[in-house]
């Protein structure tokens, strides 16, 4: 339930009017309570707005952790912070290993016929192009 639904002016005024109809015993004390509730309500509304602005500004500068976790196959709810750097290091190591394989393949002389050699050059070129684009 929203705080506005509980302590809005209409509800408080209605409650006060009902008390006035029943008799004025303690009405002024009750009016002070109502005024205090209104003040607290206004303060809470201002605090909620302040926190919403803070959340929006924090989200705008925070990396998309859920997307990163999904890309790293980390289950929802699991901590991601201790897994990011090892994943980056693994990706870098795999990229280096792939580059080494491409260099070896490029330099490898095969005794096969020219059709295999041509195919081999095309595959190496495709792999090289993928590496230059960042593995996409």
BASEKE-877857 format. One line per 2 residues: their letters; for each residue x negated, y negated, z negated of C-alpha. Coordinates in Angstrom, 2 decimals. Last residue first. Layout:
<rs>
a = X:Y:Z | ...
</rs>
This chain:
<rs>
xx = -32.54:11.05:32.86 | -36.01:12.05:31.67
xx = -37.31:8.52:31.23 | -36.98:7.34:34.82
xx = -40.64:8.12:35.42 | -40.12:11.62:34.11
xx = -37.23:12.21:36.49 | -39.33:10.97:39.42
xx = -42.11:13.37:38.47 | -39.68:16.26:38.28
xx = -38.27:15.46:41.72 | -41.78:15.06:43.18
xx = -42.89:18.37:41.66 | -39.84:20.10:43.15
xx = -40.55:18.56:46.57 | -44.22:19.54:46.45
xx = -43.33:23.16:45.58 | -40.84:23.34:48.42
xx = -43.59:22.17:50.81 | -46.02:24.72:49.40
xx = -43.40:27.46:49.66 | -42.80:26.56:53.31
xx = -46.60:26.30:53.94 | -47.22:29.90:53.05
xx = -48.23:31.15:49.66 | -51.83:31.21:48.36
xx = -50.94:28.55:45.85 | -53.11:25.66:44.84
xx = -52.09:24.13:41.54 | -52.82:20.42:41.19
xx = -49.18:19.34:41.28 | -48.14:22.25:39.09
xx = -50.84:21.45:36.54 | -49.87:17.76:36.52
xx = -46.19:18.70:36.22 | -46.92:21.07:33.35
xx = -48.88:18.33:31.52 | -46.02:15.89:32.06
xx = -43.61:18.46:30.64 | -45.81:18.94:27.57
xx = -45.98:15.16:27.05 | -42.17:14.89:27.30
xx = -41.77:17.80:24.88 | -44.11:16.11:22.38
xx = -42.25:12.78:22.72 | -38.89:14.49:22.21
xx = -40.23:16.32:19.16 | -41.61:13.08:17.69
xx = -38.26:11.35:18.22 | -36.44:14.24:16.56
xx = -38.85:14.20:13.60 | -38.26:10.43:13.25
xx = -34.45:10.68:13.31 | -33.97:13.60:10.93
xx = -34.58:11.96:7.54 | -32.07:9.20:8.25
xx = -29.31:11.42:9.60 | -27.73:12.71:6.42
xx = -24.95:15.19:7.12 | -21.34:14.01:7.19
xx = -20.71:15.00:10.80 | -23.17:17.66:11.92
xx = -26.52:16.65:13.43 | -26.76:17.70:17.07
xx = -29.38:15.01:17.81 | -27.12:13.25:20.33
xx = -24.22:13.55:17.88 | -26.28:12.02:15.08
xx = -27.32:9.12:17.33 | -23.72:8.53:18.36
xx = -22.59:8.56:14.72 | -25.45:6.24:13.72
xx = -24.61:3.50:16.25 | -27.44:1.21:15.15
xx = -26.47:-1.47:12.64 | -26.59:-5.12:13.77
xx = -22.92:-5.54:14.76 | -21.78:-3.19:12.01
xx = -23.23:-5.48:9.34 | -21.47:-8.54:10.80
xx = -18.14:-6.72:10.91 | -18.58:-5.38:7.36
xx = -19.48:-8.84:6.01 | -16.44:-10.38:7.69
xx = -14.20:-7.68:6.19 | -15.80:-8.24:2.78
xx = -15.05:-11.97:2.88 | -11.48:-11.33:4.01
xx = -10.99:-8.86:1.15 | -12.49:-11.37:-1.31
xx = -10.13:-14.12:-0.15 | -7.14:-11.79:-0.52
xx = -8.33:-10.80:-3.99 | -8.65:-14.45:-5.06
xx = -5.18:-15.24:-3.74 | -3.75:-12.26:-5.63
xx = -5.54:-13.30:-8.82 | -4.01:-16.77:-8.55
xx = -0.57:-15.32:-7.82 | -0.89:-12.91:-10.74
xx = -1.82:-15.80:-13.04 | 1.21:-17.76:-11.86
xx = 3.43:-14.75:-12.51 | 1.95:-14.29:-15.97
xx = 2.52:-17.99:-16.73 | 6.11:-17.63:-15.50
xx = 6.55:-14.67:-17.87 | 5.48:-16.82:-20.77
xx = 7.92:-19.46:-19.64 | 10.68:-16.94:-19.24
xx = 10.19:-15.42:-22.72 | 13.88:-15.62:-23.56
xx = 15.44:-17.44:-20.60 | 18.29:-15.12:-20.03
xx = 19.24:-12.35:-17.64 | 19.68:-14.75:-14.72
xx = 16.25:-16.29:-15.34 | 14.67:-12.85:-15.38
xx = 16.20:-12.01:-12.03 | 14.94:-15.33:-10.63
xx = 11.40:-14.53:-11.84 | 11.44:-11.10:-10.17
xx = 12.75:-12.63:-6.95 | 10.05:-15.30:-7.03
xx = 7.35:-12.67:-7.55 | 8.64:-10.50:-4.72
xx = 8.90:-13.48:-2.35 | 5.49:-14.84:-3.29
xx = 3.71:-11.62:-2.44 | 2.29:-9.44:-5.15
xx = 3.03:-5.87:-4.18 | 3.34:-5.98:-0.41
xx = 0.38:-8.38:-0.04 | -1.79:-5.90:-1.95
xx = -1.27:-3.46:0.89 | 0.00:0.00:0.00
</rs>
